[in-house]
Amino acid sequence: MPTQGLKVTGVTPGGIGDEIGVQPGDIIMEINSHPVRDIIDYRFLVCDEEISVKLIDAAGEQWILEIEKDYDEDLGLDFGAGAFGATRRCQNKCLFCFVDQMAPNMRSTLYVKDDDYRLSFWQGNFVTLTNVNGEELQRIIKQRLSPLYISVHTTNPDLRRKLMRNARSAKIMEQLSALAEAGIEMHTQVVLCPGINDGPELQRTVKDLAGLWPSVQSLAVVPVGLTKYREGLAELKLFDEKTAREIINQIHGWQERFIDKFQYPFVFASDEFYVMAQEPFPPDERYADYPQTENGVGLARLFLDQWHEVEKKLPLQATVPRKVTVATGLSAFAILEPVINRLNKVKGVNARLLKIPHHFFGETVTVAGLLTGSDMIKGLKNKSLGDMLIIPSAMLKNQGEEVFLDDMTVEQLAKRLKVPVYPAGNPAQLVEIILTGGAR
């Protein structure tokens, strides 16, 4: 049997593939004489009105299917979890790599370092381009794999080589320039390490990337994250209130210039910087079209703006008295505090907000999304939690059921704490859970 091509796992009844006899188990090898390496090739090649499909059936026989269809009409074929084949792995050894700081004995998927430009296009994953050769760069351009999300960290080739410990990392500006010339839209990020790629180096990076506008659409600056699992790793510093404020002021200054020049802010500080600096989050217009919320840029502003709308509709009194506990991490505590204070003005609502320390990864980690089930138990055990516990849904991943990073489920946490546990992802959900007692 072939080692390449796409294996069909499902056929839509009544679709083109069904009508011409394609069956699960068949392998699509070529379309119009072009090899089909993955789902992206398939989607790109299948768009034509006239296509010739070479496939191998489950018995090993080769078939050529000639198909006429409307442009962009799909064949009704599904390729399941194998649609991308093997995920391309990261070849870097970044000084700040979070995977290298992962706790031992966790589920295997948490140790996977993917660096796959196809997943950057398909899912918005950040990639470094260090494992992308000239042929693959041309594939990106030809197939218009746009937008891409790219971890730049620095445009200084010598410094990037030092940061990522990969000789191929030095050609980032050459790669970005080629993509920009072809009109590929890119969103970039810098993981900022004090004393290494900040200061003049950050200024250089911002200038170089802005020079590729409008193809490079945005740049997010996020602080380095360090866990307690750093034995044998490079010594790195963390930002503090003073240095975080300096970064914010620097970025605000650049935004002013870019708004004048591009009518767009271009460079953004992640929410973590504002929390560390104890500075207010910028207004909505400073986030433009919110290009990097998945990178923690603007989530706090969106939450607060949503809260202001929800607040207008709050009742004067809850239909049933509620005593609830809301638990979160250090970073989100300051955002939630005024929300909980306001909810407590609703007659019948007794809400308490608790800050949960990060024992699992270490207290230098502050984001709620990295709190584990064991953190929750340590922080809440033997406390009176009232009628229910509400937690940010960002703590959980859905793997058939909602689980924390340490594989504890919400149900298990509820049993350990002897209280119903409800995840909330936005202000409307938070209010609904409190006012309805978690009824859905």
Salt bridges, closest charged atoms under 4 A:
ASP38 OD2 - ARG118 NH1 2.92
ASP38 OD1 - ARG139 NH2 2.71
ASP41 OD2 - ARG37 NE 2.60
ASP41 OD1 - ARG139 NH2 3.03
ASP74 OD1 - ARG43 NH1 3.06
ASP100 OD1 - LYS113 NZ 2.73
ASP116 OD2 - ARG118 NH2 2.72
GLU136 OE2 - ARG88 NH1 2.69
ASP158 OD1 - ARG161 NH1 3.02
GLU185 OE2 - HIS187 NE2 2.76
ASP208 OD2 - ARG204 NE 3.71
GLU241 OE2 - ARG245 NH2 2.94
GLU246 OE2 - LYS242 NZ 2.67
GLU256 OE2 - ARG286 NH2 2.52
GLU279 OE2 - ARG245 NE 2.77
ASP305 OD1 - ARG301 NH1 2.96
GLU309 OE2 - LYS312 NZ 3.12
GLU311 OE1 - HIS308 ND1 3.88
GLU311 OE2 - ARG342 NE 3.24
ASP407 OD1 - ARG107 NH1 2.43
GLU411 OE2 - LYS415 NZ 3.72
